[in-house]
Amino acid sequence: MPRTPFQRFKDSTKEKNLWIYILFLGKDQEVIKDKFKSLALEKFDFLPSFFRMQKVFYRLESEGYIEKKKFKGQKAYITTEKGKEELKKMISYTEEFLEKLKK
């Protein structure tokens, strides 16, 4: 059975947009990389693939949006100021987009 437009939209707002979830979770505290999958499932109701998660963490770090830390002896990440600015832009864009859809 083909996926409905709603299912396609819902899918596109989850795994294909890991950027926003990683930046959001790391904005106020360190996120232990090995626990990100369980956090995504708990807070956002989806389980990202390991490969995609690794790729997005790598790109965010290499572009300066997150930085690596040690937290409780484990590899963790926290969102940088540059990352927080991008997160604000994403949230603002999403709010504007929703307003347009409501009109």
Beta strands, then each sheet from edge to edge (+ up, - down):
strand 1: 31-32
strand 2: 66-71
strand 3: 74-79
sheet 1: 1+ 3- 2+
end
